[in-house]
Structures are given as structure tokens and as C-alpha cells.
Amino acid sequence: MSTGQKTQHAAVAIVGGGPVGMMLALFLDHHGVPVVLFNSERNTRWHPKGNTHNSRTMEHYRRLGLAEAIRRLGLPEDHPRDVAYFTRLNAWELARLDMPSERERMAAARAAEDTDQVPEPLLRANQMYVERFLLEHIRTRPNIQLRFGWRVSGFEQDADGVRLIAVESASGEALEHWRADYLVGCDGGQSFVRRTLGIGYLGPDGSSGGFLSGRMFSSHVRVPALHRDILPDRKAWMYNVVAPDARMLLISLDGEDEFLLMTQARSHDEMPQDDRVIAAIRQGVGADVEVEVLAHAVWHGGLALVAERFSDRRVFLAGDATHLFSPTGGFGMNTGIDGAANLAWKLAAAIQGWAGEGLLASYELERRPVTLRNTEAARQLTQRVGKVEVPAAVEARGTEGDRARAQLGVSLRGFRGQFTSIGVELGARYDASPIVWQQGQPPADDPLHYRPSTVPGGRLPHLWLPAGDGTRRSVFDLLGAGFTLLRVGPDAPSVERLREAAAARGIPLTVVELPASARDCYRVALLLVRPDQHIGWRGDDVPEDAGAVLEKLVGHGCAVHPKEGQALVGVLGAVG
């Protein structure tokens, strides 16, 4: 690779400016790490994509001070977040999964018990709104150099770092040479970084059939009459049409007239067409309503793919470059952001000199099991949606039609778990990790239920604490950017040995004093919380060799290298 031109430097180079790439940049900024962020387009893409920012993602936004602003994006706060099923939107409603509005969710969170585990309820806001907000926020962060409109055309790594070349996308002529300690590919399912490393995907390719599987179209449309005339008193966030000759999924974007329509292609090479989209909407609505088609995108549903490896020496993968999910359940982007939080602190530790030799390898060791778990959960939900049997008489009048609609409604109400998977959202654990102290029996994994536990490996259970002015403060707001040692109650033992051991090793450590009442929740005197808010160690006293506790948590003595394709084929099946 030519180095004749002046070389610019950054600690971490990120390829791909989607939500995972931007959040990784912000996490690294939070840890004090300089970043350069490349994205081939000059702006974020203005087309509807994912709509779900789950409770864990909202906690990550909160950690960066962004949650409150992001909650103002998308749907109005009083717009119903219901999921509704119809034969046609102007005809019979088959089932409705009642979901609280944003205003109701936040009011419930403020009034919840001190031990409530959801300080940041799930948010329905389309990804395109949030991406634009994140980009504007990044422009205010001097630690992040933006190269939107620049495409990385090549890279090579050596023992000390990564060299890369970036090309201005518009002209294809202007070049920049960069040198980074580490490179992270957050560049999506067709990742240039992943393909350059020769890393493939394993798993089913989504060709098994059923709605939301195979070749799919996403269309950004305006339908002014829908909320104004057709459903003024029956608004929802998601509208599903389930009829013998029609399947339609329509998601409200702004609460007014803009929607995301998902339809299934009729062949593997069909391209979206305006007239077909208009016809599909009119068929689903049951009336010749006015439709304006703004844009289309093509995607592939039913995927359950995971990369063979998540890294190669100094180059890492994150987000869709490591996994491709079906959108059912909204797990994809959220899994990517949670993975970025895991990777960011480990990169920061390596760059700042306090990482052990096994810390970076633990990224894949910890995140692969979570990725497999979430991939399988999304796959099962998609298969369940695809297997819905629609009675032929569902649109018939009279007793036979009433019976068919009631039967289908019962089946559809069973899909509530697709939209309330709090166990998937908050229950990710790293129990087999070499950088977690194995202490106690972890709770059983359940996609629908979250079981808080201080057994190391899981997210720190949430607790509301008195703020002194009659309000409450989340325990998450007290955690430092590095490790945090929670000292629970005034009778907790001295932590000077841990504090001194951390200082001697350059490990950032914040000590937080919690009131005696917190003991009822945490059951132990001391909790050592990692920078990603997962518990690394717990105890009622500081061990004599306090340094050994910290050294394990930052990867000393566990130089484990993940095996290629480890544990994937048996879980996901054939190569995709």
C-alpha cells in the first residue's frame, strides 16, 4: 500500500456510519479515545428502517446523555403504540395488542418501584430519525473526525496497527491515507471489511418461505386518509392486514400520514414498482385511497446468519457485519449496539495501556453466544409469523365469518411476545467469559422475562436511589466511564486495596457509595461493575490479592483466541 502521501492518524478507524458505527464512535469518545468515522454516503440514509430501540439500547443512549432527546423523535408521545390486525383496515379488526404510548410508558417508569428494572422503556422511533440525530450530535464531538462521503478502498495491518486508503465517493479521485491502532467494520451485511478479511456468514439464508421471508420490499409512502378518515379512533403503531388474498404490514412513522410498508416480492429478481405498492395498499385498506410513494428499498427476510469470526488481529467487525437477523422482534440493530458497547471499552483499554493480553479476544467469546441467542429468537418469531393460517371464511358475514375471525384473533394475540421480549433486551449474559469471575448460579435464560441477578456476567440490576431533593436517580447514572466499585451500605468493608490495585495498574476505577437500603436488592457488600454495566465480580470482602481480581477482569492470564466458526454450524444449520 502506497505511503507517499501524508498519513493522518486516529486511534480507531470505523468503517460504516450506520447506527452501530455511530454509537461505537460515541462509546469510544465516552472513553476518551480519538476516532475517525468513514461512511460512503455524505449523509445518513433517509429511508425507513428499524423502528425499535429496546430498553437496553435506551440505557446506552442514557449513558451518553442522549435518551431524552431521542425520545422526542418519531411518533408523537400520545400516539398509541398498539399492534393491530385487520382483515382490511376499513373492515374487521381481528386482534389488538395494547401497548402504552410514550407518555404512558414514561409516566409508569417514573412511578415504578425502586427495584423496577426498566428505567428506560422501549422506544418506537424509526431508525432514519435517530440516525440523523446521532450524526448531528457527532458533529459536536471534537474527538470524532467525520469522513462522511468517503469510502475505504483498502487496508492492511501489521503488528502495530492498520493502514488504510479512503477515496472521496463523489469524485472517486481524492485520496486520504490513514493509520489507526485498530479498524472496526460496521459496514453492514455486504461489509467490505468482512469480505476483505475472507470471513463468511454461516446459517439459514431465509429462503424457507412464509411472510417476512425471502426477497422483501420496504416502501416509504404517504397515505393521508388512513389516520384522517379510515382509522381516526383506532390508531396504532403497526397495522397488519391478514386475509386470504392479502398480507400487508404498515408501520406509522410520524403519527400522521407517513408509513413504512413491507411487502413480499413475487420472484427472486422482481424490483419494487410504484403501481404495485399503490395497489397493495388499496387492497389492504379496502378502499381506493390516495397513496404517494416516496422511495423503495430491497432486503432479504428470514435470515439467521452469523459471521464465522468477529475479528482478525487488529481488525474487528460489529453490527450487521457480524450478524443478519430477520426484523421480527427488532433485535438486529439493538444487538449490534450492545455489541459495540462491549467492544468499545476493550479497545479503549488496549489503546490506553491497561488491557491484558486476552481482553480483545473476549469480545467474540462474549458476544457470539448472545448473537446466536438473539438470532435464533428472531428466527423462531419469523417462522411463527410465516405459519399463520388464515381461514377462508375470515371475511365472510354471519356466524361462519364470526367464528373464523375469533379463531384467527386468538392465534394473533399469541404474538405479544414478539413485541415484549424483555428477556432478550436485558438478559444478555457472559457467564462463560474468561474475564468474568464465576460466582454462583446464573438465572435461567427466558426471552420473555428478565431475571435480575448479581451473579457476575449479567447486567447490573437496576435500582432507583433517592436524590436528596425528593426525586430519584438511577444507579446507572452513578457509574463511571471505567470500572465502578459499588460499596453497598455504610458497613461495607474498606475498598482501599482494590482502589490501590487499580491505580497501580492504570485501570480507571470509580467508587460509589450506596445506601443501606440497596442491600435488599444486591444482597452483597461489594459489586465491581465493568465499563459496559455488566458485573465482573462480587463479594462481601476484598480479597487479599485484590490485583488478581482486576487482572482477570481486564484479560490478564486468559489469552484465548476464538476458533473459526466455533459453535455456529450446530446451532444455525447450513452455510448461508
C-alpha angles and dihedrals in degrees: 000000000000117000099180092114123072110278121224122208139221131160092233129019115202121198112204128041101212122119094285094047093047093046091048088053090050093047090052090047088052088056092048097253121142113234140186115206120201125195125169093219121067092228139019113279114268098215128104115263131149118004103191126087101178127212094267092050089049088053088054090050088049092053088057093046093248106105098092094051093045091053088064092062127095121357121036111260094247096047110116114254091204124141108223132189124203140173085223124347090245093046138045122355107218101187141344127205103207112221125178119252119245090262091051093046093053093044089053091049091051092050097042125115118274090254095051109134100212110072089155111040121209114279129215106210124133115254093235091065093047094046091054090049092049092051092051090048092050089055087066094054111090091194090066120071111203122215100175107162092036125108123205105230100180146354141184131189136212135179093286106038150313129289118204141177123218125196125202103249099216099051101022087212112082112085135197127192118211137184121201135172089228138010125210123195110213091157102125138243094326090046114180089201094052094047092047089055090051093240117149136193126254126204144057116329097217096249095125094103134235130111114311090025129105124005111003137179127217113199127190106215143167118223106174096180097055100079095020100052114000103045108012092141099029102056121159140170094239126030120195124190112204114181136134092258101027138054116176135164117196123179124196112233107179103012090248125064107326120097143169112230121199118198134167122243118239093222139019093256103036116128123213116264128196095226093053092049091050091049092048092052093047090048091050094045093045094227139076094257124171111264128187115195112211103175146333137221131189122221140160121246131203095038121152102176129152126183118253089234135008097212148016113206105293097001121083136185128218140172118006090354085073101034142016117200135181107255091239106121094013093253102136106077091034093053088050094052092048089051090050089055089054094048097043099065091045092053089047090052092050093048094045093047104246100101122109121228093264101045100094092045088057090068092077094034090057102036101043095069090048091048092050091048094050093042091055092046091053091045093053092049091051092049090050092052091048093053097057109131114215114206113234091231096053092113096040121114121234134033097323092053093045090053093048093049092048091050093050092044091057090053094048094049086061088071093076090107089065088069102032105047097144091157090061091045100051105012102079109133136184098205097147094045118128089219096057124081109239104230121153138340114306119225120264115269115248122171092210100043133048117212111196115219139165091216101126116260100051136086114283106263110250123248132180112222131196111263096201096246097075093273131099133242128206116243086228089066089062096055118106127229089254128036118327124207111204113206105198115210132347092276094059113121124262113276098199093116091057092043092051093044090053092048092049090054097041092244112150109237131176120193115212124191115216126194121257089254089069089068089075088063102036101033093203134079098230134036123180108205122196123227090262091057094253118130114249101176140359135187149142094243138024112258117241089244097051090164091064090060092054096041092057091049092055095045107263114152095013107087093164120163118203116241117242111267090356114185094345107108095053093051102039103027126215126025112269 
